[in-house]
């Protein structure tokens, strides 16, 4: 609830945009990393049902048992038990997910908190289906500070992140250090061009990614990175 308040209740619209850009089709196997309380996992399933897609599945992974427990209750309440499964896991080590077994991967506001970002990117690359003709995609939604070219509203968004987020977070959550960490993690996260380059330059075992879209939202404070896996040439 506090995080939704800090996002001015716009976070669900950002997540819906991510789901739209994935272009999910019938038969897709979807994996949502840092699933938290399953907001995106539920969105993926409900969107697929609304579009009358068949034979799809959503698997949500998160390191927090508390988050998973809340998410399971939300999935049950939404009547999506047969479509959405949730489990404990670490995006840096998806050893329980087989190679080339997933068609779409999402991660919302999670990779910023992982120092080993290339490990996450390469684990996603490993599990994505890289067969010829497959339209596998990775979509990462993340915060960053707006650049100096973001205009007046961008500067207002930067001020909000730097000065308002820690205060509101401390007041409503009683955990001031947690929201100071949030502000610092956004401040020191790579700029959008830098992170897009990091995705494209990741040296994974069997290839890397091509970033197809870098979508700016919320006056440059939220980015959506959409990428497709590439395979290494065999000499």
MOTA-V382386 format. One record per residue. N is the residue number from 1. SS is DSSP state (hx for helix, st for strand, lp for the rest). OMEGA is omega in radians with two decimals (999 if undefined). D_LAST is the distance of its C-alpha to the last C-alpha in Angstrom with 2 decimals. Layout:
n=N ss=SS omega=OMEGA d_last=D_LAST
n=N ss=SS omega=OMEGA d_last=D_LAST
//
This chain:
n=1 ss=lp omega=3.13 d_last=52.35
n=2 ss=hx omega=3.14 d_last=52.33
n=3 ss=hx omega=3.10 d_last=48.73
n=4 ss=hx omega=3.09 d_last=49.62
n=5 ss=hx omega=-3.12 d_last=52.63
n=6 ss=hx omega=3.09 d_last=50.61
n=7 ss=lp omega=-3.14 d_last=48.24
n=8 ss=lp omega=3.08 d_last=51.43
n=9 ss=lp omega=3.14 d_last=50.58
n=10 ss=lp omega=-3.02 d_last=47.74
n=11 ss=hx omega=3.14 d_last=44.91
n=12 ss=hx omega=3.09 d_last=45.11
n=13 ss=hx omega=3.09 d_last=44.65
n=14 ss=hx omega=3.14 d_last=41.46
n=15 ss=hx omega=3.11 d_last=40.19
n=16 ss=hx omega=3.09 d_last=41.19
n=17 ss=hx omega=3.11 d_last=39.23
n=18 ss=hx omega=3.13 d_last=36.11
n=19 ss=hx omega=3.13 d_last=36.70
n=20 ss=hx omega=-3.07 d_last=37.23
n=21 ss=hx omega=3.13 d_last=33.98
n=22 ss=hx omega=-3.13 d_last=31.96
n=23 ss=lp omega=-3.14 d_last=33.02
n=24 ss=lp omega=3.12 d_last=33.42
n=25 ss=lp omega=3.12 d_last=33.65
n=26 ss=lp omega=3.13 d_last=35.09
n=27 ss=lp omega=-3.11 d_last=33.18
n=28 ss=lp omega=3.01 d_last=31.50
n=29 ss=st omega=-3.01 d_last=31.18
n=30 ss=st omega=-3.14 d_last=31.93
n=31 ss=st omega=3.12 d_last=31.74
n=32 ss=st omega=-3.12 d_last=34.01
n=33 ss=st omega=-3.03 d_last=33.45
n=34 ss=lp omega=-3.00 d_last=36.42
n=35 ss=lp omega=3.12 d_last=38.42
n=36 ss=lp omega=3.12 d_last=41.71
n=37 ss=lp omega=2.94 d_last=44.54
n=38 ss=lp omega=3.12 d_last=42.29
n=39 ss=hx omega=-3.09 d_last=43.19
n=40 ss=hx omega=3.12 d_last=39.77
n=41 ss=hx omega=3.11 d_last=39.29
n=42 ss=hx omega=3.09 d_last=42.67
n=43 ss=hx omega=3.13 d_last=41.91
n=44 ss=hx omega=-3.12 d_last=38.72
n=45 ss=hx omega=-3.11 d_last=40.75
n=46 ss=hx omega=3.09 d_last=43.83
n=47 ss=hx omega=-3.14 d_last=41.93
n=48 ss=hx omega=3.11 d_last=40.12
n=49 ss=hx omega=3.13 d_last=43.48
n=50 ss=hx omega=3.13 d_last=45.21
n=51 ss=lp omega=3.07 d_last=42.66
n=52 ss=lp omega=3.07 d_last=43.21
n=53 ss=lp omega=-3.07 d_last=39.60
n=54 ss=lp omega=2.95 d_last=39.15
n=55 ss=lp omega=3.07 d_last=37.36
n=56 ss=lp omega=3.08 d_last=36.04
n=57 ss=st omega=3.12 d_last=36.15
n=58 ss=st omega=3.13 d_last=36.20
n=59 ss=st omega=-3.14 d_last=35.49
n=60 ss=st omega=-3.10 d_last=36.77
n=61 ss=st omega=3.12 d_last=35.92
n=62 ss=st omega=-3.13 d_last=37.96
n=63 ss=lp omega=-3.06 d_last=38.88
n=64 ss=lp omega=3.11 d_last=42.60
n=65 ss=hx omega=3.14 d_last=44.69
n=66 ss=hx omega=3.12 d_last=47.48
n=67 ss=hx omega=-3.14 d_last=45.31
n=68 ss=hx omega=-3.14 d_last=43.98
n=69 ss=hx omega=3.10 d_last=47.57
n=70 ss=hx omega=3.14 d_last=48.73
n=71 ss=hx omega=3.13 d_last=45.79
n=72 ss=hx omega=3.09 d_last=46.58
n=73 ss=hx omega=3.12 d_last=50.15
n=74 ss=hx omega=3.11 d_last=49.04
n=75 ss=hx omega=3.13 d_last=46.74
n=76 ss=hx omega=3.13 d_last=49.65
n=77 ss=hx omega=3.14 d_last=52.09
n=78 ss=lp omega=3.14 d_last=49.83
n=79 ss=lp omega=-3.05 d_last=49.67
n=80 ss=lp omega=-3.08 d_last=45.88
n=81 ss=lp omega=-3.08 d_last=45.64
n=82 ss=lp omega=-3.09 d_last=43.88
n=83 ss=lp omega=-3.04 d_last=41.19
n=84 ss=st omega=3.03 d_last=40.62
n=85 ss=st omega=-3.12 d_last=39.98
n=86 ss=st omega=-3.12 d_last=40.05
n=87 ss=st omega=3.05 d_last=39.04
n=88 ss=st omega=3.10 d_last=38.79
n=89 ss=lp omega=-3.09 d_last=35.35
n=90 ss=st omega=-3.11 d_last=33.38
n=91 ss=lp omega=3.13 d_last=30.70
n=92 ss=lp omega=-3.10 d_last=28.90
n=93 ss=st omega=-3.11 d_last=28.63
n=94 ss=lp omega=-3.04 d_last=28.44
n=95 ss=lp omega=3.11 d_last=28.03
n=96 ss=lp omega=3.11 d_last=30.46
n=97 ss=lp omega=-3.05 d_last=28.21
n=98 ss=lp omega=3.05 d_last=25.52
n=99 ss=lp omega=3.00 d_last=21.87
n=100 ss=lp omega=-3.04 d_last=21.52
n=101 ss=lp omega=-3.04 d_last=25.31
n=102 ss=st omega=-3.13 d_last=26.62
n=103 ss=lp omega=3.14 d_last=26.77
n=104 ss=st omega=3.10 d_last=28.60
n=105 ss=st omega=3.07 d_last=29.06
n=106 ss=st omega=3.04 d_last=31.89
n=107 ss=st omega=-3.07 d_last=33.19
n=108 ss=st omega=3.02 d_last=36.45
n=109 ss=lp omega=-3.14 d_last=37.83
n=110 ss=lp omega=-3.02 d_last=36.12
n=111 ss=hx omega=3.09 d_last=33.06
n=112 ss=hx omega=-3.08 d_last=35.44
n=113 ss=hx omega=-3.11 d_last=36.91
n=114 ss=lp omega=3.11 d_last=33.72
n=115 ss=lp omega=-3.08 d_last=32.76
n=116 ss=lp omega=-3.02 d_last=29.29
n=117 ss=hx omega=3.13 d_last=28.20
n=118 ss=hx omega=3.07 d_last=24.46
n=119 ss=hx omega=3.11 d_last=24.89
n=120 ss=hx omega=-3.13 d_last=26.59
n=121 ss=hx omega=-3.11 d_last=24.03
n=122 ss=hx omega=3.03 d_last=21.19
n=123 ss=hx omega=3.07 d_last=23.47
n=124 ss=hx omega=3.12 d_last=24.10
n=125 ss=hx omega=-3.12 d_last=20.42
n=126 ss=hx omega=-3.03 d_last=20.07
n=127 ss=hx omega=3.14 d_last=23.09
n=128 ss=st omega=3.11 d_last=22.53
n=129 ss=lp omega=-3.08 d_last=21.59
n=130 ss=lp omega=3.11 d_last=18.22
n=131 ss=lp omega=3.13 d_last=18.48
n=132 ss=lp omega=3.09 d_last=18.24
n=133 ss=lp omega=3.12 d_last=21.63
n=134 ss=lp omega=-3.13 d_last=22.84
n=135 ss=lp omega=3.08 d_last=24.64
n=136 ss=lp omega=3.14 d_last=24.31
n=137 ss=st omega=2.96 d_last=25.77
n=138 ss=st omega=3.08 d_last=26.73
n=139 ss=st omega=3.13 d_last=30.06
n=140 ss=st omega=3.11 d_last=31.47
n=141 ss=st omega=-3.06 d_last=35.08
n=142 ss=st omega=3.04 d_last=36.32
n=143 ss=st omega=2.86 d_last=39.11
n=144 ss=lp omega=3.06 d_last=38.99
n=145 ss=lp omega=3.08 d_last=41.74
n=146 ss=lp omega=3.12 d_last=42.32
n=147 ss=lp omega=-3.12 d_last=41.54
n=148 ss=lp omega=-3.13 d_last=44.29
n=149 ss=lp omega=-3.04 d_last=43.69
n=150 ss=lp omega=3.10 d_last=44.48
n=151 ss=hx omega=-3.07 d_last=48.09
n=152 ss=hx omega=-3.12 d_last=51.28
n=153 ss=hx omega=3.07 d_last=50.13
n=154 ss=hx omega=3.10 d_last=46.95
n=155 ss=hx omega=3.08 d_last=49.13
n=156 ss=hx omega=3.11 d_last=51.36
n=157 ss=hx omega=3.11 d_last=48.40
n=158 ss=hx omega=3.11 d_last=47.41
n=159 ss=hx omega=3.14 d_last=51.03
n=160 ss=hx omega=-3.12 d_last=51.10
n=161 ss=hx omega=-3.03 d_last=48.02
n=162 ss=hx omega=-2.94 d_last=49.27
n=163 ss=hx omega=-3.07 d_last=52.95
n=164 ss=hx omega=-3.12 d_last=53.87
n=165 ss=hx omega=-3.13 d_last=51.20
n=166 ss=hx omega=-3.11 d_last=52.23
n=167 ss=hx omega=-3.13 d_last=55.92
n=168 ss=hx omega=3.12 d_last=55.76
n=169 ss=hx omega=3.14 d_last=53.37
n=170 ss=hx omega=-3.10 d_last=55.73
n=171 ss=hx omega=-3.01 d_last=58.81
n=172 ss=hx omega=-3.10 d_last=57.60
n=173 ss=hx omega=-3.04 d_last=55.45
n=174 ss=lp omega=-3.12 d_last=57.35
n=175 ss=lp omega=-3.06 d_last=54.07
n=176 ss=hx omega=-3.11 d_last=53.96
n=177 ss=hx omega=-3.13 d_last=51.26
n=178 ss=hx omega=-3.08 d_last=48.84
n=179 ss=hx omega=2.95 d_last=49.24
n=180 ss=hx omega=3.07 d_last=49.16
n=181 ss=hx omega=3.11 d_last=45.77
n=182 ss=hx omega=3.14 d_last=44.75
n=183 ss=hx omega=-3.13 d_last=45.85
n=184 ss=hx omega=-3.13 d_last=44.06
n=185 ss=hx omega=3.08 d_last=40.79
n=186 ss=hx omega=-3.11 d_last=40.84
n=187 ss=hx omega=-3.03 d_last=41.85
n=188 ss=lp omega=3.06 d_last=39.00
n=189 ss=lp omega=-3.13 d_last=36.21
n=190 ss=lp omega=3.06 d_last=33.67
n=191 ss=lp omega=3.13 d_last=34.68
n=192 ss=hx omega=3.10 d_last=33.14
n=193 ss=hx omega=3.14 d_last=30.81
n=194 ss=hx omega=-3.12 d_last=29.78
n=195 ss=hx omega=3.07 d_last=29.12
n=196 ss=hx omega=3.10 d_last=27.21
n=197 ss=hx omega=3.10 d_last=24.99
n=198 ss=hx omega=3.11 d_last=24.65
n=199 ss=hx omega=-3.09 d_last=23.49
n=200 ss=hx omega=-3.10 d_last=20.89
n=201 ss=hx omega=-3.13 d_last=19.63
n=202 ss=lp omega=-3.10 d_last=19.63
n=203 ss=lp omega=-3.13 d_last=16.74
n=204 ss=st omega=-3.01 d_last=16.57
n=205 ss=lp omega=-3.04 d_last=14.59
n=206 ss=lp omega=3.12 d_last=12.70
n=207 ss=st omega=-3.12 d_last=13.25
n=208 ss=st omega=-3.13 d_last=16.46
n=209 ss=st omega=2.90 d_last=19.26
n=210 ss=st omega=3.12 d_last=20.57
n=211 ss=st omega=-3.10 d_last=24.31
n=212 ss=st omega=-3.10 d_last=26.06
n=213 ss=st omega=2.94 d_last=29.59
n=214 ss=st omega=-3.02 d_last=31.58
n=215 ss=st omega=-3.14 d_last=35.11
n=216 ss=st omega=3.11 d_last=38.02
n=217 ss=st omega=3.07 d_last=41.11
n=218 ss=hx omega=3.07 d_last=44.44
n=219 ss=hx omega=3.06 d_last=44.73
n=220 ss=hx omega=3.13 d_last=41.41
n=221 ss=lp omega=3.12 d_last=41.97
n=222 ss=st omega=3.13 d_last=39.74
n=223 ss=st omega=3.01 d_last=36.18
n=224 ss=st omega=3.13 d_last=34.08
n=225 ss=st omega=3.11 d_last=30.29
n=226 ss=st omega=-3.05 d_last=28.49
n=227 ss=st omega=3.09 d_last=24.70
n=228 ss=st omega=-3.12 d_last=22.10
n=229 ss=st omega=3.02 d_last=19.00
n=230 ss=st omega=3.14 d_last=15.53
n=231 ss=st omega=-3.14 d_last=12.36
n=232 ss=lp omega=3.10 d_last=9.26
n=233 ss=lp omega=3.13 d_last=6.29
n=234 ss=lp omega=-3.12 d_last=3.80
n=235 ss=lp omega=999 d_last=0.00
//
